[in-house]
Amino acid sequence: MNYNVRGENIEVTPAIREYVEKKISKLERYFTEAPDAKVNVNLRFNPDKTSKVEVTIPLPQLVLRAEETNGDMYAGIDLITDKLERQIRKHKTKVNRKFRETGTVPFQVNSNSEVHDEEDLEVVRTKRFDLKPMDSEEAILQMNLLGHNFYVFTNADTNRTNVVYKRKDGRYGLIEAQ
């Protein structure tokens, strides 16, 4: 894997670069062949003394991405590696099954690595409800009243299904179906 390590408000020292490459390269053990991927790592030091680490690994027909905000940049890098490992394990069965049918498998995961199969993908609860037409502000109020992180509703203006969600920064996002 090729590494592109960038820093915002921080100088990327050789020690930081080496640590990032060492940690991210551990992900190669999950692949039967080392992927030819360009790993993009963005390190940002915020004014509130926290650091944000973002890692994107574009693979053929799949993108692994994770971000973490932490007071310690090195701890953030460790947490990112853990998140990416979980993503690989989670998607291994689903992705390989899907692309096995077409004959092109984007990546092969070693069978001797610790991998949890389909029991992680089990649906444990199903809810059914009517989508009430409303605007996004009313949907946010409903979401907050229920104490949820997202709320599905029918947009009264467009008559399409939308989702409002609470972002990590405390603000709200809107997803509009096409």
N, C-alpha and C positions, 0 to 999 in steps of 0.2 A: 504494500500500500504506500502511496505517496502522501506526504503530509504537507498541509498548508496551514501554518499556525500564525494567526494574526492577533495583535493586541490593540485594544482601545484604552487609552489612558494608562497604559502599562507597557513597559519595554519587555519584549519576549527574550529573556536571557537564554543562553544555551542550556542551563539547568532546567528551566521550565520546559523548553522544547524537548529535551531528552526525557523528562518525566512523562510528558504527554505521549510521546512516541512509544515509550516503554509500556504504559498502561493500555493504550489503544491497540497496540500490536498483540496483546494477549487475546484479543478477539479472534485472531487468525486461527486459533486452535479449534474453533467451531466449524471451520471450513475444510473440506477435503483438499481443495486447492486454494492457495493464497489469492484472494480476489485482487484484480487489477483495478483498484479504486483510488480516487483522490479524496483523502480525508480532509475536510475543512474544519478547522478548530478556531473558534473566535473567543478570545479571552477579554473580558471587560472588567475594569475596576471602577466601581461606582463611587460617587461622592460620599455615600453613607457607609463607607468602609467595607462594603460587601463586594464580592466578585461574582461575575456571571460567566459560566462556561457553556458554550454551545458547540456541539459536534454534529456534523452531517457527513454521512458516508453514502454517496450515491452508488448503488450497485445496478447491474442490468435488471430492469423491471422491478426494482425495489429500492427504497431509500430508508436508511436507518438514521434517525435523528433524535437527539436528546438535548435538554438544556437544564442547568442547575444553577441556583443562586445560593452562595454560601459565604460565610465570613472568612473561610480559609480556602484559597484557590486550589491547593493540593487536595483538600478534602472534596471539593467540588469535582475535580477531575476523577477521583476515586468513585464518587457517586454516579457520575456520567457513565463510567465503564460498567458499573453494575446495571444501570438502566438499559444500556445497549445490549448487555448479555441477556437480560430478561426479554428484550424485544426479539432477539435471535431465537431464543428458546420458544417463545410464544408463537412466532410466525413460522417456525420450522416445518411443522406438520402441515399447516394450512397452505403455505406457499408451495412447498414441494409437491403436495397432492395436486394442486391446481395446475402447476406447470408441467407435471409429469404427463398429464393428459395431452398437452400440446407438444410434448417432446422436448421442450427447452426448460431446463431447471436452472433458475438464476443462481442458486448456490446449494451445495451439498453440505450438510452438517455431519460431523463425525459421529458415528454411532456410539463411541465410547465416552463421549462427553455427557455430562449430566443434563438430560433433556426431559422435560415433562411433556407428555403427549396431549391428547385431546381432552383430558379431564380438566385442564385449565380453561377450556373454551365452552364448558357446559353452561347452559342457561338455567339459572336456579330460581328465577321468578319472572312471571309475565304479568303485565298490567294492561288493561284495556280502558280507554276513555274516549269521550267525544271531544273533538277539537272545536272549541268555541271560537267564533270570529272575534278578534280584538286587535288593538294596536300594540306595538312593542312595549310601550310604557305600562299598559295594563298587564301584559305578560310578565314583565319584570316584577310588578307588585305581587302577582299571583305566585311567582317563583319564590319570592322572599317570604310570603305568607306560609308557603309549604315548607320552607327551609331547605329547598333543593338547590343544586348548582346549575341546573338547566330547566327549561320549560318549553314544551312543544305546543304550538298553537297555530290556528289559521289566521293569516294576516287579513284583516277586514278590508284593506285597500286593494290588495292584489288577489285575494282568495286563494293563496298558495300556503303550503305548510312552511312554517318558519320555526327556528329554535333560538331562544335567547339563553345566554349562559353567563356565569360570573367568571371573570378572568382572574388570574393570580394577582394582578395589581389592584383588585377591588372594583374595577370598572366592569362594564357589561359589553358583551359581543352579541351579534345577530347573524345567524346563518339562514340564508334564503335558498329554498329549493328552486331548481329551474325546471 
